[in-house]
């Protein structure tokens, strides 16, 4: 059996001791390759482009700028899975809005580091699976859409006056629809129960857990928002914020306040914050985009 590919990590911090600590903690994890280190934002950008790491531990405050500047330079969609490292807790929310999978506030303990790295590793695996699924689907479509294999002509029967018509080509198969969740397993008092996704109204983050909200009650499960988002049908659900996913058919309105922030109102009056980076896409999904 082929061994799984190692997670390739870049460490970015202007403090030598901070870089060494991350490297030592990564040395205790299996399947990890440190592809390089950087001490500034400019070096980070160059190293990301040169090495294409899977994960980057990215210091927020550096002499020539911030980790957020690195994200803007590379582009959020092109960034590796990112764990921000900061001594300033006020950067935490900005870090998540900049697509970080987690953040570490200095000084952090070993257990907190392991938790952040496991989230990053799971996110890398999720990205790889999505990429492989896309490549497989593209290969299937290429086969289905390519030229048909020539069929040898049937010999003419001596008594026939005309050739037998060639059989009609079979229609191309419709690409398989991705398998999205229809049920979510939850544990209640030691018993596992199943919650139909059709009953889920919205989902919110709660530390390392997510809360599944239904009309009857709220269920707590240990899962990452990104993983759950990937497994919910995007035609039915939309992630309005780093900490909230809503069912689209329950949205009654989208409001922008004087400060430019958006809130979405669900049936029943509940209001949830909408990230500015997601507001335009939400407007399009609601048919409000011009």
Secondary structure by P-SEA (a helix, b strand, c coil): ccccccbbbbbbcccaaaaaaaaaaaaaccccccccccccaaaaaaaaaaccccccccccccccccaaaaaaaaccccccbbbbbcccccaaaaaaaacccccccccccaaaaaaaaaaaaaaaaaaaaaaaaaaaaaaaaaaaacccccccccccccccccccccccccccccccccccccbbbbbcccbbbbbbcccccbbbbcccbbbbbcccbbbbbbccaaaaaaacccccccccccccccccccccccccccccbbbbbcccbbbbbbbccaaaaaaaaacccc
